[in-house]
């Protein structure tokens, strides 16, 4: 098991999920059960799967959940780019997209490290 609180990737993923919730608060009401809900689920899935993997008994299991988390980060990235195309967000979205890119890189590096141990 890994100490979740010491994982920088988990903290960064929590920040992104928090920002996503704040961002989607102002989305149109007709998107409440559509895009807003899907974006929020993707965002929450990233730190949640990191946490689940960290709590598992082996590095192999942790890597598996990091893979799921990484998939969710790409899903979130795609959804936010769609929001940008639909003009639902302003230019500040680029900062959030950069953070997601950083998480993806951290995730890949952590998977490599854990696979070598």
C-alpha positions in Angstrom: 0.0 0.0 0.0 1.1 3.6 -0.7 0.5 6.7 1.4 -2.1 8.5 -0.6 -1.4 11.9 1.1 2.2 11.7 -0.1 1.2 11.2 -3.7 1.7 14.5 -5.7 -0.4 13.1 -8.6 -3.3 12.5 -6.3 -3.2 16.1 -4.9 -3.0 17.5 -8.5 -5.9 15.3 -9.6 -8.0 16.6 -6.6 -7.2 20.2 -7.6 -8.4 19.5 -11.1 -11.6 17.8 -9.9 -12.3 20.8 -7.7 -11.7 23.2 -10.5 -14.0 21.2 -12.8 -16.8 21.3 -10.3 -16.5 25.1 -10.0 -16.2 25.5 -13.8 -19.3 23.5 -14.6 -21.4 25.3 -12.0 -22.1 28.0 -14.6 -22.9 25.6 -17.5 -26.3 25.9 -19.1 -29.1 24.1 -17.1 -30.0 21.9 -20.1 -26.5 20.3 -19.8 -27.1 19.3 -16.1 -27.8 15.7 -17.0 -25.6 15.6 -20.1 -22.2 17.1 -20.5 -22.0 18.6 -17.0 -22.6 15.3 -15.4 -20.2 13.4 -17.6 -17.4 15.9 -17.1 -17.8 15.8 -13.4 -17.8 12.0 -13.4 -14.6 11.9 -15.5 -12.9 14.5 -13.2 -13.8 12.6 -10.0 -12.7 9.3 -11.5 -9.1 10.5 -11.9 -8.2 11.0 -8.2 -10.6 8.2 -7.1 -8.8 5.6 -9.2 -5.4 6.8 -8.0 -6.7 6.4 -4.5 -8.1 2.9 -5.1 -4.9 1.8 -6.7 -2.8 3.2 -3.9 -4.8 1.2 -1.4 -4.3 -2.1 -3.2 -1.8 -4.7 -2.1 0.6 -4.8 -5.1 2.2 -2.4 -7.5 0.7 -4.4 -10.3 -2.8 -3.6 -9.0 -1.8 0.1 -8.5 -0.6 0.3 -12.1 -3.9 -1.1 -13.3 -5.9 1.6 -11.5 -3.4 4.3 -12.7 -4.3 3.1 -16.2 -8.0 3.6 -15.5 -7.2 7.0 -14.1 -5.2 7.9 -17.1 -8.1 6.9 -19.4 -10.4 9.2 -17.4 -8.0 12.1 -17.8 -8.1 11.7 -21.6 -11.9 11.5 -21.4 -12.0 14.7 -19.4 -9.6 16.4 -21.7 -11.8 15.6 -24.7 -14.9 16.8 -23.0 -13.3 20.1 -22.0 -12.0 20.6 -25.5 -15.6 20.1 -26.7 -16.8 22.7 -24.2 -14.2 25.1 -25.6 -15.4 24.4 -29.2 -19.0 25.0 -28.0 -17.9 28.3 -26.3 -19.2 27.1 -22.9 -15.8 28.1 -21.3 -13.4 31.0 -21.7 -9.7 31.0 -22.3 -9.0 30.0 -18.7 -9.8 26.5 -19.8 -6.3 26.3 -21.2 -4.8 26.4 -17.7 -7.0 23.5 -16.7 -6.0 21.5 -19.8 -2.3 22.1 -19.0 -2.9 20.7 -15.5 -4.5 17.6 -17.0 -1.6 17.2 -19.4 0.8 17.3 -16.3 -1.3 14.6 -14.6 -1.1 12.4 -17.7 2.7 12.8 -17.7 3.0 12.1 -14.0 0.7 9.1 -14.3 2.9 7.6 -17.1 6.1 8.2 -15.1 4.5 6.6 -11.9 3.3 3.6 -13.9 6.9 3.1 -15.3 8.4 3.4 -11.8 6.0 1.0 -10.2 6.4 -1.5 -13.1 10.2 -1.6 -12.4 9.9 -2.2 -8.7 
